[in-house]
Amino acid sequence: MLENSSRGVWAIVHEKRHIEKIDSKSVIRAVREMEKKERLDVKRADTEGAPGDDILEEARSWREELHHILTHEI
């Protein structure tokens, strides 16, 4: 339903604008799966010496905001 055209920019996909109700449990599940994947990626990057803490914190921030918007404001 969403597209990320650039870093920090999210928009509802034009074809999905008609949807009026969202299953919040599905959103939570999807966000948690993405976070889990990111944590694994960051762990791998950390073992290779690449910085990952800033990326993880930034990702967590926008995801929390997105989750709030999808579950409370739409």
Rosetta constraint file for C-alpha pairs under 8 A:
AtomPair CA 1 CA 12 HARMONIC 5.71 0.50
AtomPair CA 1 CA 13 HARMONIC 5.43 0.50
AtomPair CA 1 CA 16 HARMONIC 5.84 0.50
AtomPair CA 2 CA 10 HARMONIC 6.48 0.50
AtomPair CA 2 CA 11 HARMONIC 5.51 0.50
AtomPair CA 2 CA 12 HARMONIC 4.54 0.50
AtomPair CA 2 CA 13 HARMONIC 5.34 0.50
AtomPair CA 3 CA 10 HARMONIC 5.68 0.50
AtomPair CA 3 CA 11 HARMONIC 5.50 0.50
AtomPair CA 3 CA 12 HARMONIC 6.37 0.50
AtomPair CA 3 CA 13 HARMONIC 6.07 0.50
AtomPair CA 4 CA 8 HARMONIC 7.40 0.50
AtomPair CA 4 CA 9 HARMONIC 5.71 0.50
AtomPair CA 4 CA 10 HARMONIC 4.74 0.50
AtomPair CA 4 CA 11 HARMONIC 6.75 0.50
AtomPair CA 5 CA 9 HARMONIC 6.05 0.50
AtomPair CA 5 CA 10 HARMONIC 6.62 0.50
AtomPair CA 5 CA 11 HARMONIC 7.83 0.50
AtomPair CA 6 CA 10 HARMONIC 7.70 0.50
AtomPair CA 8 CA 62 HARMONIC 7.30 0.50
AtomPair CA 12 CA 16 HARMONIC 6.82 0.50
AtomPair CA 12 CA 17 HARMONIC 6.45 0.50
AtomPair CA 13 CA 17 HARMONIC 6.61 0.50
AtomPair CA 20 CA 74 HARMONIC 7.83 0.50
AtomPair CA 21 CA 74 HARMONIC 7.71 0.50
AtomPair CA 22 CA 27 HARMONIC 7.92 0.50
AtomPair CA 22 CA 70 HARMONIC 7.44 0.50
AtomPair CA 22 CA 71 HARMONIC 7.66 0.50
AtomPair CA 23 CA 27 HARMONIC 6.60 0.50
AtomPair CA 24 CA 28 HARMONIC 6.15 0.50
AtomPair CA 24 CA 70 HARMONIC 7.35 0.50
AtomPair CA 24 CA 71 HARMONIC 5.58 0.50
AtomPair CA 25 CA 29 HARMONIC 6.06 0.50
AtomPair CA 26 CA 30 HARMONIC 6.06 0.50
AtomPair CA 27 CA 31 HARMONIC 6.08 0.50
AtomPair CA 27 CA 67 HARMONIC 7.18 0.50
AtomPair CA 27 CA 70 HARMONIC 7.65 0.50
AtomPair CA 27 CA 71 HARMONIC 7.95 0.50
AtomPair CA 28 CA 32 HARMONIC 6.06 0.50
AtomPair CA 28 CA 67 HARMONIC 7.13 0.50
AtomPair CA 29 CA 33 HARMONIC 6.19 0.50
AtomPair CA 30 CA 34 HARMONIC 6.24 0.50
AtomPair CA 31 CA 35 HARMONIC 6.11 0.50
AtomPair CA 31 CA 63 HARMONIC 7.14 0.50
AtomPair CA 31 CA 67 HARMONIC 7.67 0.50
AtomPair CA 32 CA 36 HARMONIC 6.06 0.50
AtomPair CA 33 CA 37 HARMONIC 6.25 0.50
AtomPair CA 34 CA 38 HARMONIC 6.18 0.50
AtomPair CA 35 CA 39 HARMONIC 6.09 0.50
AtomPair CA 35 CA 60 HARMONIC 7.58 0.50
AtomPair CA 36 CA 40 HARMONIC 6.32 0.50
AtomPair CA 37 CA 41 HARMONIC 6.20 0.50
AtomPair CA 38 CA 42 HARMONIC 6.01 0.50
AtomPair CA 38 CA 56 HARMONIC 7.29 0.50
AtomPair CA 39 CA 43 HARMONIC 6.09 0.50
AtomPair CA 39 CA 56 HARMONIC 7.27 0.50
AtomPair CA 40 CA 44 HARMONIC 6.25 0.50
AtomPair CA 41 CA 45 HARMONIC 6.15 0.50
AtomPair CA 42 CA 46 HARMONIC 5.95 0.50
AtomPair CA 42 CA 52 HARMONIC 5.33 0.50
AtomPair CA 42 CA 53 HARMONIC 7.65 0.50
AtomPair CA 42 CA 56 HARMONIC 7.25 0.50
AtomPair CA 43 CA 47 HARMONIC 6.30 0.50
AtomPair CA 43 CA 52 HARMONIC 7.84 0.50
AtomPair CA 44 CA 48 HARMONIC 6.49 0.50
AtomPair CA 45 CA 49 HARMONIC 6.29 0.50
AtomPair CA 45 CA 50 HARMONIC 5.10 0.50
AtomPair CA 45 CA 51 HARMONIC 7.10 0.50
AtomPair CA 45 CA 52 HARMONIC 6.69 0.50
AtomPair CA 46 CA 50 HARMONIC 5.25 0.50
AtomPair CA 46 CA 51 HARMONIC 6.32 0.50
AtomPair CA 46 CA 52 HARMONIC 6.34 0.50
AtomPair CA 51 CA 55 HARMONIC 7.89 0.50
AtomPair CA 52 CA 56 HARMONIC 6.12 0.50
AtomPair CA 53 CA 57 HARMONIC 6.16 0.50
AtomPair CA 54 CA 58 HARMONIC 6.12 0.50
AtomPair CA 55 CA 59 HARMONIC 6.07 0.50
AtomPair CA 56 CA 60 HARMONIC 6.06 0.50
AtomPair CA 57 CA 61 HARMONIC 6.21 0.50
AtomPair CA 58 CA 62 HARMONIC 6.57 0.50
AtomPair CA 59 CA 63 HARMONIC 6.06 0.50
AtomPair CA 60 CA 64 HARMONIC 6.04 0.50
AtomPair CA 61 CA 65 HARMONIC 6.38 0.50
AtomPair CA 62 CA 66 HARMONIC 5.98 0.50
AtomPair CA 63 CA 67 HARMONIC 5.96 0.50
AtomPair CA 64 CA 68 HARMONIC 6.18 0.50
AtomPair CA 65 CA 69 HARMONIC 6.25 0.50
AtomPair CA 66 CA 70 HARMONIC 6.11 0.50
AtomPair CA 67 CA 71 HARMONIC 5.99 0.50
AtomPair CA 68 CA 72 HARMONIC 5.57 0.50
AtomPair CA 68 CA 73 HARMONIC 7.14 0.50
AtomPair CA 69 CA 73 HARMONIC 4.85 0.50
AtomPair CA 69 CA 74 HARMONIC 6.34 0.50
AtomPair CA 70 CA 74 HARMONIC 5.56 0.50
